[in-house]
Amino acid sequence: MTDRKLKFGVAGLGRAFQLMLPTLVAHQKLELVAAADPRPEARARFAADFAAKTYDSVDELCADPGVEAIYIATPHQFHAAHVAAAARHGRHVLVEKPMALTLADCRAMIDATRRAGVQMVIGHSHSFDAPVSRARDIIASGSVGRLRMISALNFTDFLYRPRRPEELSTETGGGVLYNQAPHHVEIVRLLGGGKVKSVRALTGAWDETRPTEGAYSALLTFADGAFATITYSGYAHFDSDELEAWIAESGYSRDPNAYGVARSLLARSADELALKQARNYGGSESPATALPAGSRFHQHFGFLIASCERADLRPTATGVVIYDDVARRFDAVPVPKVPRTEVIDEFYDAIVHGRTPLHGGEWSLATMEVCLAMLQSAREGREILLKHQVGIAP
């Protein structure tokens, strides 16, 4: 059967799961049947919401014979071990970004899933967003000439959202290089064909109370001579949603007058960890599972222009603006009924139809190589040449 539902398990009911939950609930190609999390309140909520099994360990979830595929949404440092456990039991894996904290762990994940003959997709990253894919199709068609340059920036309040201590330590996967750079890198790699040649980067860690990188700027060169600049700040001052008609990264409109909410909320809280747990799935302030009310647009990751020989392309929350030699025109991209549906569709097609996923292990290892090279470049003050890049299969 090609229209069957995947029996889906979830490893980790934290913030990543909370953001992915509307997709998992609304998508017609999967059924949530089990979950694992150490927090009893999260397990109780999941069991009540989905009449599903729950476990307090990922190993138990992986051993459940009723689970076919597992969404690995545990803290970053556990991704490699949890993918290995899932693979041992023959479970396909959808792994939350970042893939892992080291290239050795990324390679171990690839090897484990290959030995087991199971599929692995890494997502969600914003390279799945449909307007980005449309821009890539326009570039690949040759109608606007060769891609020459990409300019991308995103300014958010990332660093001042409630965090666990490990999320404020670079060594344990905290900061914007592990959590936000994979979005930027995947987008420009997709538009640029995948093969980054070198990286030169600078990073900023400007708040001693949040002792990890909160900003970066990097120059990426591609094998064919194109180049990209990516800039990110999570310091909660300027917000680049202002450049996107006040449509948030989530794809929903936001109030431009709600300035400083993240910093204000954090300043009023005496217990940051308790604040985070309250907002996580199963917590006292966790959102409902249904899609929020109101108009929905495409998700996005800030402002981007792809400069080609005969046009500039700007993916937006509604489509792609094309600035060619004679006119400005707009290529509308329909918003899917289910947010992030592209992630599940790619994963489903890999498992059920045997299609090679774009966001598979080798592609995602190459993304992490760029992110880690950005850290290395900033620390050593030099350009880093890359070794493990892969292109987009025709």
C-alpha positions in Angstrom: 0.0 0.0 0.0 1.2 3.5 -0.8 -1.3 5.4 1.3 -0.8 3.7 4.6 -0.1 5.7 7.8 3.3 5.5 9.5 3.2 4.3 13.1 5.1 7.2 14.6 6.9 7.4 17.9 8.5 10.5 19.5 11.7 10.5 21.5 11.7 13.7 23.5 8.6 15.8 24.3 10.4 19.2 24.7 10.4 22.4 22.7 11.3 20.9 19.3 8.4 18.5 19.7 6.1 21.3 20.7 6.9 23.2 17.5 6.5 20.1 15.4 3.3 19.0 17.1 0.8 20.7 14.8 2.3 19.0 11.8 2.3 15.6 13.5 -1.3 16.0 14.5 -2.6 17.3 11.2 -0.6 15.2 8.7 -2.6 12.4 7.1 0.3 10.1 6.5 1.2 9.3 10.1 -0.3 8.2 13.4 1.2 9.0 16.8 1.4 5.7 18.7 4.1 6.1 21.4 6.5 8.5 23.0 9.4 8.6 25.5 10.3 11.4 27.9 11.8 11.5 31.4 9.1 14.0 32.6 5.9 12.3 34.0 3.8 15.3 33.2 4.8 15.2 29.5 4.1 11.4 29.3 0.7 11.9 31.0 -0.3 14.7 28.6 0.8 12.6 25.5 -1.1 9.5 26.7 -4.2 11.6 27.3 -4.0 13.5 24.0 -3.3 10.5 21.7 -4.4 7.4 23.7 -0.9 6.2 23.1 1.8 4.3 24.9 4.5 6.2 26.8 7.9 5.3 28.2 10.5 6.9 30.4 13.4 5.8 28.2 14.2 6.0 24.5 15.4 2.4 24.5 12.0 1.2 25.6 10.3 3.2 22.8 12.7 1.8 20.2 11.9 -1.7 21.3 8.1 -1.2 20.9 7.1 -3.5 18.0 4.2 -1.2 17.2 6.5 1.7 16.3 7.7 2.0 12.7 9.5 5.3 12.7 10.8 7.6 15.4 11.1 11.4 15.6 14.3 12.0 17.6 13.8 15.3 19.4 16.0 14.8 22.4 18.8 17.2 23.4 21.5 17.4 20.7 24.1 15.5 22.6 22.0 12.4 22.6 21.1 12.2 18.9 23.8 9.8 17.9 23.0 7.3 20.7 19.3 7.5 20.1 19.6 7.0 16.4 21.8 4.0 17.0 19.2 2.5 19.4 16.4 3.1 16.9 18.5 1.5 14.1 19.2 -1.6 16.1 15.5 -2.2 16.3 14.9 -1.5 12.7 13.2 1.9 13.1 13.4 4.7 10.6 14.4 8.0 12.1 13.5 11.7 11.6 16.2 13.6 13.5 15.7 17.2 14.7 18.5 19.5 13.7 21.3 19.9 14.5 22.2 16.4 13.3 24.9 16.0 16.0 27.6 17.9 17.8 30.6 16.3 16.0 31.3 14.9 12.5 32.3 11.6 14.1 28.8 11.3 15.6 27.2 12.3 12.3 29.2 9.6 10.5 28.2 7.0 13.2 24.5 7.9 12.6 24.9 7.3 8.9 26.7 4.0 9.4 24.2 2.8 11.9 21.2 3.5 9.7 22.9 2.0 6.6 23.7 -1.2 8.4 20.1 -1.5 9.6 18.7 -0.7 6.2 16.5 2.1 7.6 15.9 5.7 6.4 17.2 8.8 8.1 16.1 12.4 7.4 17.3 15.4 9.3 14.7 18.2 9.8 13.1 20.5 10.4 15.4 23.1 8.8 14.1 26.1 6.8 15.6 24.7 3.6 12.3 22.7 3.5 10.3 25.9 3.1 8.4 25.9 -0.2 9.5 29.4 -1.3 13.1 28.4 -0.8 12.5 25.3 -2.9 10.8 27.4 -5.6 13.8 29.8 -5.7 16.0 26.8 -6.1 13.9 25.5 -9.0 14.1 28.9 -10.7 17.9 28.9 -10.4 18.2 25.3 -11.6 16.0 26.1 -14.7 18.7 28.4 -16.0 16.1 31.1 -16.8 17.8 33.8 -14.7 21.4 32.7 -15.4 23.9 31.4 -13.0 23.7 32.0 -9.3 26.5 34.4 -8.3 25.8 35.6 -4.7 23.5 35.1 -1.7 22.9 37.6 1.0 21.0 36.4 4.1 20.3 37.8 7.5 18.1 37.1 10.5 17.8 39.1 13.7 15.7 37.5 16.5 15.3 37.1 20.3 16.8 33.6 20.3 19.2 34.0 23.1 16.6 35.3 25.6 14.1 32.6 25.3 14.0 30.3 28.4 17.0 27.9 28.3 18.4 24.9 30.1 22.0 25.5 31.3 23.3 23.2 28.6 21.6 25.4 26.0 23.9 28.3 27.1 27.1 26.3 26.7 28.7 25.9 23.3 30.4 22.7 24.4 27.1 21.0 25.0 25.5 22.3 21.8 24.2 25.6 23.0 24.2 28.9 21.2 23.3 30.0 17.7 26.0 28.1 15.8 24.4 24.7 16.6 20.8 25.8 16.8 20.3 28.5 14.2 23.2 28.3 11.7 22.0 24.9 10.4 18.9 26.7 9.0 21.0 29.4 7.3 23.6 27.0 6.0 21.1 24.5 4.6 19.2 27.3 2.8 22.3 28.7 1.1 23.6 25.2 0.3 20.3 24.3 -1.3 20.3 27.4 -3.4 24.0 27.2 -4.2 24.0 23.5 -5.2 25.4 22.1 -2.0 29.2 22.2 -2.3 30.7 24.8 -0.1 34.4 25.2 -0.7 35.5 27.3 2.2 34.3 29.3 5.3 35.5 32.5 7.0 33.4 33.5 10.0 33.2 35.7 13.0 31.0 35.1 16.1 29.8 37.2 18.9 29.3 36.3 22.6 28.4 39.7 24.1 26.4 38.9 27.3 28.2 37.2 30.1 24.9 36.1 31.6 24.3 34.1 28.4 27.8 32.7 27.9 27.6 31.3 24.4 27.6 32.6 20.8 24.6 34.8 20.2 25.6 36.1 16.8 27.6 35.2 13.7 28.6 36.5 10.3 30.2 34.2 7.7 31.4 34.2 4.1 30.8 30.9 2.3 32.4 30.2 -1.1 31.1 27.5 -3.4 33.0 25.2 -5.7 31.6 27.0 -8.8 32.7 30.4 -7.7 29.4 31.7 -6.2 29.5 33.0 -2.6 27.1 33.6 0.3 27.1 35.9 3.3 25.0 34.8 6.3 24.4 37.0 9.4 22.5 36.2 12.5 21.9 37.9 15.8 19.8 36.5 18.6 20.3 39.4 21.0 16.6 40.6 21.0 17.1 44.1 19.6 16.3 44.7 15.9 13.9 42.0 14.6 14.2 41.1 10.9 10.5 40.1 10.9 10.1 43.9 10.3 11.5 43.2 6.8 9.0 40.3 6.3 5.8 42.4 6.8 5.7 41.2 10.5 5.2 37.6 9.6 7.0 35.5 12.2 9.3 32.6 11.5 6.4 30.3 12.4 4.3 31.7 9.5 1.8 33.6 11.6 1.4 37.4 11.8 2.7 39.1 14.9 2.2 42.3 16.7 5.0 44.8 15.8 4.3 46.7 19.0 5.1 43.7 21.2 8.8 44.8 21.6 11.1 43.2 24.2 8.8 40.4 25.3 11.5 37.8 25.6 13.9 39.9 27.7 11.0 41.2 29.9 9.7 37.7 30.6 13.1 36.4 31.5 13.9 39.4 33.7 10.6 38.8 35.7 11.3 35.1 36.3 13.3 33.9 39.3 13.6 30.4 37.9 14.5 30.2 34.2 14.4 26.4 34.1 10.9 26.3 35.6 9.8 28.9 33.1 11.0 26.7 30.2 9.4 23.6 31.7 6.1 25.3 32.1 6.1 26.2 28.4 7.2 22.8 27.2 4.7 20.1 26.3 2.9 18.9 29.4 3.8 22.1 31.3 1.2 24.4 32.9 1.6 26.9 30.1 2.1 24.6 27.1 0.0 25.5 24.0 -2.8 23.3 22.6 -2.1 20.7 20.0 -4.3 22.3 17.3 -3.1 24.8 14.8 -3.3 28.4 16.1 -6.2 30.5 14.8 -5.6 33.2 12.1 -4.1 33.4 8.7 -1.1 31.3 8.1 1.8 32.0 5.7 4.9 30.1 4.8 7.5 29.7 7.5 10.8 31.6 6.8 14.2 32.3 8.2 14.6 36.1 7.8 15.6 38.1 4.8 17.4 36.6 1.8 18.3 37.7 -1.8 19.8 35.2 -4.3 21.6 37.2 -7.0 21.8 35.6 -10.4 23.2 36.8 -13.7 19.8 38.1 -14.9 17.7 38.5 -11.8 17.7 38.8 -8.0 15.3 36.3 -6.2 13.8 37.0 -2.8 11.9 34.1 -1.1 9.2 35.5 1.2 6.5 34.1 3.4 4.1 34.1 0.5 6.2 33.2 -2.6 9.3 34.5 -4.5 9.8 38.0 -5.7 11.8 38.1 -8.9 13.7 41.3 -9.9 14.8 40.7 -13.5 16.3 43.0 -16.1 13.0 44.7 -17.0 10.5 44.2 -14.3 9.7 43.2 -10.8 7.2 40.2 -10.6 5.9 37.9 -8.0 5.7 34.1 -8.1 3.1 33.1 -5.5 3.6 29.8 -3.8 0.5 28.2 -2.2 0.6 27.7 1.5 0.1 24.0 2.4 -2.8 23.0 4.7 -0.3 21.4 7.1 2.7 23.5 8.3 6.1 21.8 7.7 4.3 19.2 5.6 7.4 19.0 3.4 9.4 17.4 6.2 6.9 14.5 6.7 6.4 14.2 2.9 10.1 13.7 2.3 10.4 11.2 5.2 7.3 9.3 4.1 8.4 9.1 0.5 11.8 7.7 1.6 10.2 5.0 3.7 7.2 4.0 1.7 8.3 4.8 -1.9 12.0 4.3 -1.5 12.9 7.8 -2.8 16.3 9.0 -1.8 15.8 12.0 0.6 17.6 15.3 0.0 18.0 15.9 3.7 19.6 12.6 4.4 22.8 11.7 6.3 25.5 12.8 3.9 23.7 16.1 3.1 23.3 16.9 6.8 26.8 15.9 7.7 28.0 18.5 5.1 25.8 21.1 6.8 27.3 20.4 10.2 30.8 20.5 8.7 30.0 24.1 7.6 28.6 25.0 11.1 31.6 23.5 12.9 34.0 25.3 10.4 32.3 28.6 11.3 33.2 28.0 15.0 36.7 27.0 14.1 37.2 29.9 11.8 36.1 32.4 14.4 38.3 30.9 17.1 41.4 30.6 14.8 40.9 33.7 12.8 41.3 32.0 9.4 39.6 30.6 6.4 38.6 26.9 6.7 38.6 24.6 3.7 35.9 21.9 3.7 36.3 18.2 2.8 32.9 16.5 3.1 30.6 18.5 0.9 28.0 16.9 -1.3 25.9 18.3 -4.1 22.2 18.0 -4.9 21.5 14.8 -6.8 19.9 15.4 -10.2 
